[in-house]
Structure formats: structure tokens, C-alpha cells
Amino acid sequence: MPELDVDVASWWLRQRSRIVSSDRQLFDCLLLLVAWSLLKERNGRVFGRPALNVLDVVRAVLHEGEEWALGGFMPFVALSELWSRQPLTL
């Protein structure tokens, strides 16, 4: 997680540099997936939908990733197979 005095872009680039180059695209995609899912949850709350609990937000992230994979987004195809085999418990 970024520290309070570090912007997300700087944190992202620093963390990205720590990952082997072949995995950076997946890291970027996962970060964007989580950010997109959190934005959707935030918008739902702002516009009157009841707030989801943490487990349901995680499930929504995984579901969105599976949808991306079904749509042909190759970086998530292997992850989608992994996610579907692992039961989600927190």
C-alpha cells in the first residue's frame, strides 16, 4: 500500500520495478482491475446502492476478472482458471 505522502503513480512504478519484466503486464492489469472494481463499489454507494461487505467486494473483483478473461483478455485467462478452482474464504 502507498504511504500517506506517496502518490499512487509513484508507488505503482516503484512496485512494478520490483517485479520481473515478464510479470509486469499482469501486475498492471491486476492493479487496474482492483482500482476499477473499487471505483464501481464507490459509485454504487454514492448513488444509493447499499454497501457491499469486504468479502462481496473481493468476489466482485474476481467476477470482473473472470468476465475480462471470458472476453478474451489473455493476461487473466490463466488466473481465471486458478480463481475458479480456489474457494474464496476470508
Salt bridges, closest charged atoms under 4 A:
ASP28 OD2 - ARG16 NE 2.80
GLU41 OE2 - ARG45 NE 2.70
GLU41 OE1 - ARG49 NH2 2.59
ASP56 OD1 - ARG59 NH1 3.27
GLU64 OE1 - LYS40 NZ 2.70
GLU67 OE2 - HIS63 NE2 3.47
